[in-house]
Amino acid sequence: MSQQRKRRLEVVLGAIVPLPEFSSDEARQLCGEVTPQFVSQTLTQLVREGMLHRYQQDKATRFRWAAPQAFMPQQWIDRQIHAEQVTQTPLEDRPRERLLRDGAESLSTAELLAILIRVGIRGESAVTAGRKLANRFSEQWHQLRGLSPQELKGVSPAVTQSSYAQIMAGIELGRRIAKLEATHKRATLRITSSALAIEYCVERFAALAADAVQEEFHIVTLDTKHQPLATHRITVGTLDASLVHPREVFRPAIRDAAASVLLVHNHPSGDPTPSREDYQVTDRLTEAGKLIGIQVLDHIVVARTRSLSIRDAT
């Protein structure tokens, strides 16, 4: 019976995996040797596990893959045949044992989540739950921290109150460690070149480069050793030399007793190529900084594709 079911799953996945999206009817037609009911059951299971997204278009039910590059059909079929229970997985292949043997970095995100979830429920293992969360939040991990127990349970019923608490504790611990590491790095960092300025801004303003829908203008204040002191957002909106007033830029720099500043802004288009206005803002603030004794070291443009120094581009 298991071999027969395995064969039918192979037929269904062999037909639909190459398709980026498809309808229910298309799937059934492509799997002619398998009953329509079995095809529907398989699609439902893939949706339940977060492998497929289901949506309506022109009154027809359609599907598209959640993470096509990450989906491995044969492994998924094997898990279906073996009921996806961790207890049926060889001891040496279980996430916890692999972590102890090979280190946490060797595990996928889904496996790390499975360890935090710890115990599954009837019909859904911790591994399955971890995989669902990994698929659901693969491009939006920042959202996970703000979800309620009910919202995570909606993704997988195996996320109980206990496992929710463990996941949130793990996220918060990781956040605090990352913050301490960043603080330590900033304490020893000296921005003495455009390359180091770009490297610092790429890390510090990663969210601004990737997610912001408007231009934002920030400054980084630095001490006499060119070590970062703080960052300040000055304006939101299209960068314009007439709108970025030196008073607003240098007020926080004076308050920080800064010796110099980095100018930073983003290009939501993804292309960091400086505009005429970018050059005008840089020149105007550089001259204003000379008058009050605060040097403008550089002006960094951050964007999704790459980041660059206006000093180098001049």
C-alpha positions in Angstrom: 0.0 0.0 0.0 2.8 2.4 0.9 4.6 1.8 -2.5 1.3 2.4 -4.3 0.7 5.7 -2.5 4.3 6.7 -3.1 3.9 6.1 -6.8 0.8 8.2 -7.0 2.5 11.0 -5.1 5.4 10.9 -7.5 3.0 11.2 -10.5 1.3 14.2 -9.0 4.5 16.0 -8.0 6.2 15.1 -11.2 3.4 16.9 -13.1 3.0 20.0 -10.9 6.5 20.8 -9.6 7.8 22.2 -13.0 4.8 24.6 -13.1 5.3 28.0 -11.4 1.5 28.2 -11.0 -1.5 26.1 -12.1 -5.3 25.6 -11.5 -7.0 22.6 -9.9 -8.3 21.4 -13.2 -4.9 21.7 -14.9 -3.4 19.5 -12.1 -6.1 16.9 -12.5 -5.6 16.8 -16.3 -1.9 16.4 -16.0 -2.3 13.5 -13.5 -4.7 11.4 -15.6 -3.6 8.1 -14.1 -4.4 9.3 -10.6 -7.9 9.9 -9.3 -9.0 13.5 -9.1 -9.8 13.0 -5.4 -6.2 12.0 -4.7 -4.9 15.0 -6.6 -7.1 17.3 -4.5 -6.0 15.7 -1.3 -2.3 16.1 -2.3 -2.8 19.8 -3.1 -4.7 20.4 0.1 -1.8 18.8 2.1 0.8 20.9 0.3 -1.3 24.1 1.1 -1.7 23.0 4.7 2.1 22.6 5.1 2.8 26.0 3.5 4.4 24.6 0.3 1.7 25.9 -1.9 -0.3 29.2 -1.8 -3.9 28.8 -2.9 -5.9 31.8 -4.4 -8.9 32.6 -6.5 -8.7 34.0 -10.0 -11.6 34.3 -12.4 -13.7 32.1 -10.1 -11.1 29.3 -10.5 -8.9 27.9 -7.7 -5.2 28.4 -8.5 -1.9 27.5 -6.8 1.6 28.8 -6.8 4.7 27.5 -5.0 5.7 29.3 -1.8 9.4 28.6 -2.1 10.1 26.6 -5.3 13.8 26.5 -4.9 13.5 25.1 -1.3 10.9 22.4 -2.1 12.4 18.9 -2.4 9.7 16.6 -3.8 11.3 13.2 -2.9 12.0 14.2 0.7 8.4 15.5 1.0 7.0 12.2 -0.4 9.2 10.2 2.0 7.8 12.2 4.9 4.2 11.6 3.8 4.8 7.8 3.6 6.4 7.8 7.0 3.8 10.1 8.6 6.5 12.8 9.1 7.0 11.7 12.7 10.4 12.6 14.2 10.4 9.3 16.2 10.4 7.4 12.8 13.5 9.4 11.6 16.8 7.7 12.3 18.3 9.1 15.5 21.4 10.5 13.8 19.2 12.5 11.3 17.0 14.2 13.9 17.6 18.0 14.3 18.7 18.0 17.9 21.2 15.2 17.4 22.5 16.8 14.2 22.9 20.1 16.1 24.9 18.4 18.8 27.1 16.5 16.3 27.6 19.2 13.5 26.7 22.5 15.2 23.7 24.8 14.9 25.0 26.4 11.7 24.5 23.1 9.9 20.7 23.1 10.4 18.1 24.8 8.2 15.9 27.5 9.6 13.0 24.9 9.7 15.1 22.5 11.8 16.1 25.2 14.2 12.4 26.1 14.7 11.6 22.4 15.1 14.0 22.3 18.1 12.3 25.3 19.7 8.9 23.8 19.1 10.2 20.5 20.6 7.1 18.4 20.5 4.5 18.0 17.8 0.8 17.1 18.1 -1.1 14.2 16.6 -0.9 14.4 12.8 1.8 17.2 12.8 5.3 16.8 14.0 7.6 19.6 15.3 9.6 19.2 12.0 6.5 19.8 10.0 5.6 22.8 12.1 9.1 24.3 11.7 8.9 23.8 8.0 5.5 25.6 7.8 6.9 28.6 9.8 10.0 28.7 7.6 8.0 28.7 4.4 5.5 31.3 5.7 8.1 33.8 6.9 11.0 33.0 4.6 11.2 36.6 3.3 9.7 38.4 6.3 11.4 37.1 9.5 11.1 40.6 11.1 7.3 40.0 11.3 7.6 36.8 13.4 8.6 38.6 16.6 5.4 40.7 16.7 2.9 37.8 16.2 0.6 36.5 18.9 0.2 32.9 20.0 -3.0 32.6 18.1 -1.4 33.9 14.9 1.4 31.4 15.0 -1.0 28.6 15.8 -2.9 29.6 12.7 0.2 28.7 10.7 0.7 25.4 12.5 -1.5 23.9 15.2 1.7 22.3 16.7 2.8 25.8 18.0 1.4 25.5 21.6 1.7 28.2 24.3 4.9 26.5 25.5 6.5 26.3 22.1 5.4 29.9 21.3 7.2 31.1 24.5 10.3 29.2 23.5 10.3 30.7 20.0 9.9 34.2 21.3 12.6 33.7 23.9 15.0 32.4 21.2 14.3 35.4 19.0 14.8 37.9 21.9 18.0 36.2 23.0 19.3 36.3 19.5 18.3 40.0 19.2 20.2 40.9 22.4 23.3 39.0 21.4 23.3 40.7 17.9 22.9 44.1 19.6 25.8 43.5 21.9 28.0 42.3 19.0 27.0 45.4 17.0 27.8 47.6 20.0 31.2 45.9 20.4 31.9 46.3 16.7 31.0 50.0 16.7 33.2 50.5 19.8 36.3 49.4 17.9 35.3 50.6 14.4 37.0 53.6 12.9 35.6 55.0 9.7 38.8 56.2 7.9 37.8 55.5 4.3 34.9 55.5 1.9 35.0 51.7 1.8 34.6 51.5 5.6 31.9 54.1 5.5 29.9 52.1 2.9 30.4 48.8 4.9 29.1 50.5 8.1 26.1 52.1 6.4 25.2 48.8 4.5 24.9 47.1 7.9 23.5 49.9 10.0 20.9 51.0 7.4 20.0 47.6 5.9 16.3 48.0 6.6 16.3 51.5 5.1 17.9 50.3 1.9 15.6 47.2 1.5 12.2 48.3 2.8 11.8 52.1 2.8 9.3 53.4 0.2 10.4 57.1 0.6 13.8 58.8 0.6 15.1 59.4 4.1 18.1 61.5 5.0 20.1 60.5 8.0 23.4 61.5 9.6 26.0 59.5 11.5 27.9 61.5 14.1 31.5 60.6 14.8 34.1 61.4 17.5 37.7 62.7 17.0 38.8 59.1 16.2 36.2 58.7 13.5 34.3 56.2 15.7 30.4 56.3 15.3 28.6 58.0 18.2 24.9 57.9 17.0 22.6 58.1 14.0 19.8 60.6 13.5 17.0 60.8 10.9 16.8 64.4 9.6 14.1 64.3 6.8 11.7 62.0 5.1 10.8 62.7 1.4 12.5 63.6 -1.8 16.0 64.9 -1.1 16.3 68.6 -2.1 19.1 71.0 -1.2 16.5 73.7 -0.3 14.8 71.3 2.2 17.8 69.8 3.9 18.7 72.8 6.1 22.2 72.8 7.7 20.6 73.9 11.0 18.6 70.6 11.2 21.6 68.5 10.1 24.2 69.9 12.4 22.0 70.5 15.5 22.2 66.8 16.6 25.9 66.7 15.6 26.6 69.7 18.0 24.5 68.0 20.7 26.7 64.8 20.3 29.9 66.9 20.4 30.7 65.3 17.1 34.0 66.1 15.3 32.6 64.9 11.9 29.5 63.4 10.3 28.5 60.9 7.6 25.6 61.9 5.4 23.3 58.9 4.5 20.2 58.6 2.4 18.4 55.9 0.5 17.2 55.4 -3.1 13.9 53.4 -3.0 14.3 52.7 -6.7 17.1 50.3 -5.9 19.6 52.3 -8.1 22.2 54.2 -5.9 23.4 56.5 -8.7 23.6 60.0 -7.3 21.3 62.7 -8.6 22.1 66.3 -9.2 20.3 67.1 -6.0 22.4 64.6 -4.1 25.6 66.4 -5.2 24.1 69.8 -4.3 23.1 68.6 -0.8 26.6 67.2 -0.3 28.3 70.4 -1.4 26.1 72.7 0.6 26.4 70.7 3.9 30.2 70.3 3.4 30.6 74.1 3.2 28.3 74.6 6.2 30.3 72.1 8.2 33.5 74.0 7.5 32.0 77.1 9.0 31.1 75.4 12.3 34.1 73.1 12.5 32.3 69.8 11.8 33.7 67.9 8.9 31.5 66.0 6.4 33.4 62.9 5.8 31.3 61.4 3.1 27.8 61.0 1.7 26.6 57.4 1.3 23.7 56.4 -0.9 22.2 53.0 0.2 19.9 51.0 -2.1 18.7 47.4 -2.5 21.2 46.6 -5.3 24.3 48.2 -3.9 25.6 51.3 -2.0 28.1 53.9 -3.0 30.1 56.9 -1.8 29.3 60.3 -3.4 32.9 61.3 -2.6 34.2 58.4 -4.8 31.6 59.2 -7.5 32.6 62.8 -7.8 
